[in-house]
Amino acid sequence: MNGKVTTNRTKLERGRSALGPALELVHTGRAPTRAVLTAELGVTRATAGAVAAELEALGLIQVDSSPGAAAGSQGRPSHRLSVNDQGPVVLAAQVHADGFRAALIGLGGRAVATSPGCVTISADPAQVLGAVVDEGAALLRDTGLRCVGAGLAVPSAVAEPDGTALKPPYLAWPAGAPVRDIFADRVRAAGIVGPVFAGNDVNLAALAEHRHGAGRGAQHLLCVATGHRGVGGALVLDGRLHTGSSGLALEVGHLTVHPEGRPCYCGSRGCLDVETDPLAFLTAAGRTPGPEVSLLQQSRDILRTEYDDPGVRIAAQEVVDRLGLGLAGLVNILNPDRIILGGLHRALLDADPERLRAVVADRSLWGRSGGVPILPCTLDHNSLVGAAELAWQPVLDDPLSLVG
């Protein structure tokens, strides 16, 4: 009798320990059916069924009650698994040089509701973060959904463990602003419960793309992206962001790619940050930055509609060549198995993919024989989705934390 009780308890504990891994598999789309979940977890069908049922009872996933075989498949049909469209959400917020935006993000990286955002940024971080939280709180009131956490993306290195934005170069915020604490205070004041996080916008874009987008399946993923100003980089190793000893790793924007180039706010010249961002492209193309749209959107529009213009094409090639030089240096140091590009860099890759790949291959140590795939980011608002990933992580680690 005691042996049977012990066996049952062991099975129960094993099932509970599998809840987090199971939820992450469904969350990232790697377990579309219960059969796949069983294989990925390495458990029995009964245990996988119990785990799926528990996650469904928690309101996190849905289990298809009428399993069906996919076209062309053989064997017994399996129950399909998906995230619960009516389940809890997290509040995601992003601040950048040309505004801010709030969104409610469900499991699976799914945007449930998004605010229209703002196009002006105050020099007071408390005012800005209060406004973006107010927009998020309004979305929660309108939808009536349960919120289980909040995440913030900012265009700055975020030092850990303090959660301070060290040098937001394109925001008029003071250096060392305690953005995570300010954000957490505003979240609590709005009556929103759950853990609160903050991170660098490109780090979070890379995390989102690794779980839900162009970086899925990569073991050593390098992401380089232009925001509305400047250039950021991130590295995801085996599913985890590499942020260094204090959150400051991969400040790739300060690689020198043109020694006699534009002065950079870091004190050097010709950094990737000032040679390959939207302002650099618009300046090279002889275009005046317009106040009516963001620099990033203006640059994208020009590349899409005016690439046949010789001045635009030459400017794009100049930026591509400098971007390729920087990427080649990163390949030599990091040896990634995939590179993904966001912001203006994505648009430049779309406009002339072979030129950028050729520059990287020619300038990297391994040349064409060791060429790394270079792909565009695929997620809309990937920094927002990444901010949500921070807030979802405690639930992915322990789904039972939602009880009560």
N, C-alpha and C positions, 0 to 999 in steps of 0.2 A: 504493500500500500504506500509506504513512504517513498519507495523507488518510483512509483507511478506519479506521485505528487511532484517529486523532484524533476522527473522528465517533463511533465507539463509546465512546470515553472521555467525550466531551461528553454523550452520551445517558446514560451511567452516572452522571456527576456531576449531571445534571439530575434523574434519578430519585432519587438520594440526597437532594438538596436538597428534594425534594417529600415525603420521608418524614414530617417533622414536621407540615407542614400537612395531609397526608393523615390522619395519626393523630388530629389535633385534630378534623377533620371527622367521623370515625367516632365519636370520643369524645363529641362533643356532639350526635350524632344527625343531623347535616346531610348525611351521605353514606351513606344506607341501601343503596345499590347501587353497583356498579362504574361504571355509566353516569353516575350523579350525580357520583361521585368524579372521573371524567374531565372532566366539564363544569366542576366547581368548581375543579379544578386548572389547567384550560386546557392539558392535555397530550393526547397521542395515547392511543388505547385501549391500545396496547402498553405505553406507559410506565405508565399507570394500573394495568394488570394486573401489571407487574413490581413496582411500589410496593406494591400490595396483597399480593403473594406474599412480599415481603420482610418486611412487618409481620406476616404470618402466621407466617413462619419465626422471627421474634423472639418468638413466643408472645403477641403483643399483640391481634391480631384474628383473626376466623374468616371465611373466604370460603366461601360456599355452593357446593359442588361441582356442584350440579344447579340451575342457574338456572331461574327460572320467572317468567312475566309476571304482574304484579298484575292483579286483576280490572278489566276495562274498559280496560286499557292497549293500546297498539298498538306494533308494531315488535318488534325482536329482544329476547328476554328477557335480563336482566342478572343477573350473580352478586350475591347479597345479601351485605352486609358487616355484621358485628357485633363487639362487643368479645369477647375470649376469656374465658369464664366461669371457666376454670381458670388464667388468666394471673396475673401478679404483682399484688400489692396494695401499698398504703401504709398506715401506721399513722396514724390520725387521733385526736386527743384534744381534749376540751373541758372547761374548768373554768368553773363559774358559781357564783353565790352559794349555790345549794342543792345543790351536789354536783359530780361529774365523771363522765365517760363516755369509754370508748375504743371504737374500731371499726376494722375492716379494710375499706378502700374500694378497689374495683377501678376500672378504667376505666369511663367512662360514668356515674360517680357512684353506682355500685352498691354498697350495703352488703353485704359478704360475711359478716361476723360482728360482733356488737355485745356489749359487756360489760353486765352489769346495772347497773353504775355504783355511785356512793356518794352519800349524802345529807348528809354532814358534811364541812366543809372546815377543815383545820388552818390556823393562822396562819403556818406555815412552808411557803413555796412549794416548797422542796426535797422535803419529805415528801409533799406533795400530788402533785407531778409524778412523783416516784418511784413512788407508788401507781398512778397512771393508766398509766404505762409498764409496770408489772408486769402490769396487766390486759391491756394490748395484747400483751405478750410471751406471756402465757398463750393468747390467741387464736391467735397465730402457731404455737405448739406444737401446739395442738389441730387446726388446719387443715393444717399442713404447707406452707403457701403461702410463696412467696418475697416478701420485703418489700424495696421499693426506695427508701424514704424515709419521713419522718414530718412531720406538721404539727400545730400546737397552736393552738387558739382560746381566747382569754381575754377576760373582760369589762373590758377596759381599753384605752386608747390604748397602742399599742406603738411606741415611738420607734425610728426607723431612723437610722443603720445598726446601732445597738447591740443592738436586740432587747430593750429594757427596758420593763416595764410601769410607766408613769409614775405613775398614780394609780388603782389598783384600788379604787374607792370602796366596793364592797360585799363586799370580801374584806379580812380583817385582815392583808394583806400589806404589807411596807414599800414606800414609794414608790420607784420606780426599781429594782425587783427584776429581775435579769437573767434573765428567764424563758426566753428562747431558749437561753442558754448552759446553764442548769440542765437544761432539757428535753433538750438535745443530750447532756449528760453522762450523764443517766439512760438515754437511748436507746442510747448506745455501751456503757454498762455492761451493758445487757441483750443485747448481741451483735447489735443491729439495725443493718444497714448502710444507707447512702444519705444524701442531704442532709436537713437538719433545718431547719424553718421555724416561725415563730410570728406570729400576727396578731390583730387585734381581731375579736371574734366577729361583730359585725354586718357589718364589711367582708367577712368570709369568707362569711357567709350571702348577701350580695349577689352575690359572685362565683359561688357555687354556683347561685343562682337564675338568674343571667344565662346560665350555660352549660347548665343542665339543667332549669330550672323556669319560673316565671312571668315572668322577665325575658328569656327567650330572644328574640332578634331586636331588642331595644331598642338604640338607639344611645347614648342618654343616660338611664341607668337610676338612679333614686333609690330607695333602700331605707331605710325607717325602721321600727324594731322595738323592742319592749320585750323585754328578757330577763326573768330572774326578778326583777331589780330594775333600775331605771333605763331610759334610752332611748338608743339609738344610731342613727347614720345612716351611709350609705355611698353613693358615687357611682361607677358604672361607665361609662366613656367608651370607646366603640369596643372593647369587650371587655377593657379594662384598668381596674383599680381606680385611682381618683384618691385618692392618699393624701397629697398635698401635698409640701412640701420635706423633711419629716422624719417622715412617717408619721402625722401628727396631724390631718389634714383631716377635715371633716364631723363635728365634735363637736356634733351638732345638739341633743343633750340640754340644752344650756345657752342655747337660745333662750328668751327671756322670753315667756310666753303669759298670765301673770296677775300683774301687777306687785305686787299686794298678797297674793300667794299664799304657799305654804309656803316656808320657808327651804330653800335648797339648800346642799349641802356646798361648792359653788364660791364661796360668799359672797354670791350674789345671792338673789332670791326669785322664786317662781313660774316656775321653769324647766320646760321640757317634761319634763325628767328626773324631777321630783318631782310634776308635775301630771297625768301621763298613764301612770304605770307601775302595775303590779298593786297595790302598797300604796296608791297614791292612789285607785284604784277601790274597793278594799275599804273604805277609810276613808270615802269618800263614800257608800258603800252601807250604812254602819253595821255592817259585819261585822268580827268579830275574826279577824285572821290566825291560822290554825290551824297547829300544829306538825306535824300528821300528813301534810300534802302541801305542795308548794311554793306560794308565793304566786301564781305564774303559773297553775298547775293549778287552784287554788282559784277564781281569778277566772274562768277559762274555764268551770269547772263551773257557777258561779253564773249566768253569762250564758246558758249553754245550757239550764239547767233552771228558772231563776227570773226570766227576763226580763219576765214578766207582772207581777211584783211592782213596785208604783209606786216604791218606794225604789230598787230595782235599776235600773229604767228611767231614773229621773231622774239617778242617779249615772253611768250609761253615757252619757247625753246630755251631761252636764257634761264628762266626759272627752273625748268626741267633739268637742265645740265647741272645746276648748282644743287638741286634736290638729289639728283643721282649721285653726285659726289659725296654728299652727306650720308646717303643710304649705304653706299659702298663701304664707307668707314665703319658704319654700324654693323654691317655684315661681317667685316673682318674681325670685329671685337666680339660680337654676340653669337654669330653663327646660327641665326634663326632658321626654322624650317618653313616660315611663311611671313611675308610682310603685307600688312594691310594699310591703306592710305585713306584718310578722311579729309573733309573740308575741301579747300582749293586743290590740295594734292590729288584727291580723288578725281576732280574735274580735269586736271592736267593729264592724269593717267588715261582717262576716257578719251581725251582729245588726241593723244599721241602715245599709245601704249608701248610701241616698239622702241621709240627713242629712249624713254626712261629705262626700260629693261636693258637696253644695250649699254647705256652709260654705267649702270650698276655692274653689269657683267664685266665690262672692260676695266673698271676701276677696282674691283674686288680681287682679293688674292686668288680665289678659286676660279675666276673667269667663268666662261660659259659652261664648263663641265660641272661646276658646282652651283649653277644658277638657282637662286631662291625664288619661288613663286611670289609675284607682286600682284595683289588683288585690291579692288576697291572695297571700302566698307559698304555694307548693305542695309544697315538699320537706319531708319529715320530717328532723329533725336537720340543717338546712341549714348550720349553722356547722361541724358535723363534716365534711360533704361539702366545704365551702369550705376547711377545713384540709387535707383530702386534695388539693384542687386545687393548693395551694401545693406539696405534695410531688410531685405528678404533673408540674408544669410543666417541670422539667428533661428529663423523658422526652418530653414533647410537643415541646420545642424540639429534641431530638436523640435519637430512638429508638435510634440505634446506641450510645448511651452505656450501654445495658444489656449489650452484648456483653462477656463476661468477668466 
